[in-house]
Amino acid sequence: MDGTDVIIVGAGPVGVLLSTELALSGASVQVLERLAAPDRTIKAGSINIASAELLARRGLLPELRAADERTRERFNEFYNSVGREWLRGMPARRQRGHFAGFMFDDNLIDDTDSDLTDHDAATNAIMIPQAEIERILNDYAGRLGIEITRGVTVTGLDSEREGGVTVHTDSGDFSAKWIVGCDGGRSIVRRAAGFDFPGTGPEITGRQAIVTIADPEKLEPGWTWTSNGVYCHGPLPGRVLTAEFDGPPVDRELPVTALEVQESLRRVSGTDVTVEALVGDATRWTDNARQTSTYRNGSVLLAGDAAHVHSPFSGQGLNLGIADAFNLGWKLGGVITGRCSVEMLDTYTAERHPIGASVLAWTRAQVALLRGDAKTADLRTVIADLLGTRDGMTYIYKRATGLQLRYDLPGKHPMIGRLAPNVTLSDGTYLHDYGRSGGFVVLDRRSGSTSTTTSVTTTDSVTTIVDPCTTGPRLMVIRPDGIVGWAEGD
Ligand SMILES: Cc1cc2nc3c(=O)[nH]c(=O)nc-3n(C[C@H](O)[C@H](O)[C@H](O)COP(=O)(O)OP(=O)(O)OC[C@H]3O[C@@H](n4cnc5c(N)ncnc54)[C@H](O)[C@@H]3O)c2cc1C
């Protein structure tokens, strides 16, 4: 008999977050991770507003904001070091991200746009190194008592077995009723369980590192497009990123050296800049853009990079994985605890696959805009003109926030299928404050002025808030993943 409900392979950000969502829903979970300690390699540098709000619903916003503050202090160090307080018109405190190197311009974004106005818990992207996110999530998982077994490499699995899955590792076999591969872009779970992985192959090699540079004045701050690709200098001190259109790396396993980063920077920037040393581990990546056709094959599921990979332009990969984990967690937990039928799991692919596909397309479009030839440079001029308009900038920014997400759910109210707004309740608390238990939240404002106080009751997996405030929908049912499942009234 399999004692554990779910084995998660991979304790990256998605695996750890999924383990917490499953634990909140009442499932038992074990996480297997090959690394002895959390990965400190430089990868994601931010999460978008949608991710910040989802994590805020679990009470993690104060820690995220503190880390964001620290990061923005470091941005200021960089701006001061390059002698400019502004980077392409953007003050450090309002950095919101970029699209193909075009910085989101605070002065042009229409913050009164209806897709943005309801989301005030985290009014900006959170600038936070991935290692910090992973630290916050690991601490949170620790508080929930989740077991992460480190130093164990999964080598294969047997998913044909009746009533469960056996996972083969270099430390013996582990069994559970379900297995979720959160083991990144080169997922062994995906391959062993026979998932397909269609998409487009790589045409670039990218590198990202924190380095010390002998002559940093030779590099422009921010993003610079050249005939050999693109490079970015900052906004963290010593952070450099390059992308060259010379095909994928010959050997992805080789460690990235300071010399390799220097040579790439020299080729792209056309300078003789000198990289003295790497500070921490550097990464090498490509624009390989692939996605499995389904996220479930029997008792085996995938989430995060295991299900979809793409280039990191505009920083969406971690956001996709965070929303996968929230979407899958309550559904799989519901199946395990008998609250949902197994068909519920089909909605995981149905809801998340189209979002993943649109992010893949979004990143491919950016790669197309970064090529070094003259025609692409002309295309960038056109895009720059469009992004110089309020509508153009707001459109591109909204896509990056994740707030335009809409699942196809039954019901006519415009909020159904969208991320719940962060309504301020009559007693001054926020709707997002009530998501910590991981259950459903019902906001009932039908009583209007007849009730004068906010009252909250929690039973099993439902928190009901009766509130007298008179704006927004009269009744809203919010799923554990922050999505409005039902709404009525204006
Ligand atoms: C340069 C760069 C910049 C990026 N910038 C951004 C950004 O700004 N914003 C953003 O949202 N995203 C960004 N991303 C993407 C983001 O880093 C990934 O999407 C994210 O790490 C995916 O998380 P994950 O948990 O799915 O996979 P991973 O982080 O890859 O974690 C997978 C885990 O599984 C473990 N594992 C793998 N194989 C096995 C095995 N056989 N047995 C046991 N354990 C195993 C690994 O050790 C690892 O801990 C960036 C990525 C790169 C490379």
The ligand as an SDF file (V2000), in Angstrom:
LIG
                    3D

 53 58  0  0  0  0  0  0  0  0999 V2000
   18.5200   33.4340  -16.9560 C   0  0  0  0  0  0  0  0  0  0  0  0
   17.1090   33.1790  -16.4860 C   0  0  0  0  0  0  0  0  0  0  0  0
   16.3140   34.2550  -16.1050 C   0  0  0  0  0  0  0  0  0  0  0  0
   15.0030   34.0260  -15.7120 C   0  0  0  0  0  0  0  0  0  0  0  0
   14.2300   35.1030  -15.3620 N   0  0  0  0  0  0  0  0  0  0  0  0
   12.9460   34.9060  -14.9890 C   0  0  0  0  0  0  0  0  0  0  0  0
   12.1370   36.0090  -14.5100 C   0  0  0  0  0  0  0  0  0  0  0  0
   12.5810   37.1540  -14.4100 O   0  0  0  0  0  0  0  0  0  0  0  0
   10.8420   35.7450  -14.1600 N   0  0  0  0  0  0  0  0  0  0  0  0
   10.3210   34.4850  -14.2320 C   0  0  0  0  0  0  0  0  0  0  0  0
    9.1240   34.3220  -13.9210 O   0  0  0  0  0  0  0  0  0  0  0  0
   11.0760   33.4150  -14.6310 N   0  0  0  0  0  0  0  0  0  0  0  0
   12.3650   33.5980  -15.0010 C   0  0  0  0  0  0  0  0  0  0  0  0
   13.1330   32.5350  -15.3630 N   0  0  0  0  0  0  0  0  0  0  0  0
   12.5360   31.2090  -15.3850 C   0  0  0  0  0  0  0  0  0  0  0  0
   12.5710   30.5270  -14.0200 C   0  0  0  0  0  0  0  0  0  0  0  0
   13.8870   30.5170  -13.5170 O   0  0  0  0  0  0  0  0  0  0  0  0
   12.0390   29.1090  -14.1500 C   0  0  0  0  0  0  0  0  0  0  0  0
   10.8220   29.1550  -14.8580 O   0  0  0  0  0  0  0  0  0  0  0  0
   11.8360   28.4560  -12.7940 C   0  0  0  0  0  0  0  0  0  0  0  0
   13.0540   28.1420  -12.1720 O   0  0  0  0  0  0  0  0  0  0  0  0
   11.0400   27.1580  -12.9390 C   0  0  0  0  0  0  0  0  0  0  0  0
   10.8810   26.5740  -11.6800 O   0  0  0  0  0  0  0  0  0  0  0  0
   10.6620   25.0120  -11.5510 P   0  0  0  0  0  0  0  0  0  0  0  0
   10.5110   24.7470  -10.0960 O   0  0  0  0  0  0  0  0  0  0  0  0
    9.5980   24.5900  -12.4920 O   0  0  0  0  0  0  0  0  0  0  0  0
   11.9920   24.3510  -12.1230 O   0  0  0  0  0  0  0  0  0  0  0  0
   13.4850   24.4690  -11.5800 P   0  0  0  0  0  0  0  0  0  0  0  0
   13.7130   25.7890  -10.9540 O   0  0  0  0  0  0  0  0  0  0  0  0
   14.3530   24.0650  -12.7200 O   0  0  0  0  0  0  0  0  0  0  0  0
   13.5670   23.3870  -10.4290 O   0  0  0  0  0  0  0  0  0  0  0  0
   13.6000   21.9990  -10.7420 C   0  0  0  0  0  0  0  0  0  0  0  0
   14.1690   21.2470   -9.5640 C   0  0  0  0  0  0  0  0  0  0  0  0
   14.1140   19.8550   -9.8400 O   0  0  0  0  0  0  0  0  0  0  0  0
   15.3430   19.2600   -9.4510 C   0  0  0  0  0  0  0  0  0  0  0  0
   15.5510   18.0530  -10.2720 N   0  0  0  0  0  0  0  0  0  0  0  0
   15.7520   18.0010  -11.6060 C   0  0  0  0  0  0  0  0  0  0  0  0
   15.9030   16.7350  -12.0020 N   0  0  0  0  0  0  0  0  0  0  0  0
   15.7790   15.9610  -10.8960 C   0  0  0  0  0  0  0  0  0  0  0  0
   15.8460   14.5550  -10.6640 C   0  0  0  0  0  0  0  0  0  0  0  0
   16.0730   13.6880  -11.6820 N   0  0  0  0  0  0  0  0  0  0  0  0
   15.6730   14.1080   -9.4110 N   0  0  0  0  0  0  0  0  0  0  0  0
   15.4470   14.9750   -8.3770 C   0  0  0  0  0  0  0  0  0  0  0  0
   15.3880   16.3220   -8.5440 N   0  0  0  0  0  0  0  0  0  0  0  0
   15.5450   16.7970   -9.7980 C   0  0  0  0  0  0  0  0  0  0  0  0
   16.3830   20.3390   -9.7260 C   0  0  0  0  0  0  0  0  0  0  0  0
   17.5650   20.1360   -8.9930 O   0  0  0  0  0  0  0  0  0  0  0  0
   15.6360   21.5940   -9.2920 C   0  0  0  0  0  0  0  0  0  0  0  0
   15.8070   21.8870   -7.9300 O   0  0  0  0  0  0  0  0  0  0  0  0
   14.4750   32.7150  -15.7120 C   0  0  0  0  0  0  0  0  0  0  0  0
   15.2890   31.6360  -16.0550 C   0  0  0  0  0  0  0  0  0  0  0  0
   16.5990   31.8630  -16.4330 C   0  0  0  0  0  0  0  0  0  0  0  0
   17.4680   30.6930  -16.7940 C   0  0  0  0  0  0  0  0  0  0  0  0
  1  2  1  0
  2  3  1  0
  2 52  2  0
  3  4  2  0
  4  5  1  0
  4 50  1  0
  5  6  2  0
  6  7  1  0
  6 13  1  0
  7  8  2  0
  7  9  1  0
  9 10  1  0
 10 11  2  0
 10 12  1  0
 12 13  2  0
 13 14  1  0
 14 15  1  0
 14 50  1  0
 15 16  1  0
 16 17  1  0
 16 18  1  0
 18 19  1  0
 18 20  1  0
 20 21  1  0
 20 22  1  0
 22 23  1  0
 23 24  1  0
 24 25  2  0
 24 26  1  0
 24 27  1  0
 27 28  1  0
 28 29  2  0
 28 30  1  0
 28 31  1  0
 31 32  1  0
 32 33  1  0
 33 34  1  0
 33 48  1  0
 34 35  1  0
 35 36  1  0
 35 46  1  0
 36 37  1  0
 36 45  1  0
 37 38  2  0
 38 39  1  0
 39 40  1  0
 39 45  2  0
 40 41  1  0
 40 42  2  0
 42 43  1  0
 43 44  2  0
 44 45  1  0
 46 47  1  0
 46 48  1  0
 48 49  1  0
 50 51  2  0
 51 52  1  0
 52 53  1  0
M  END
$$$$
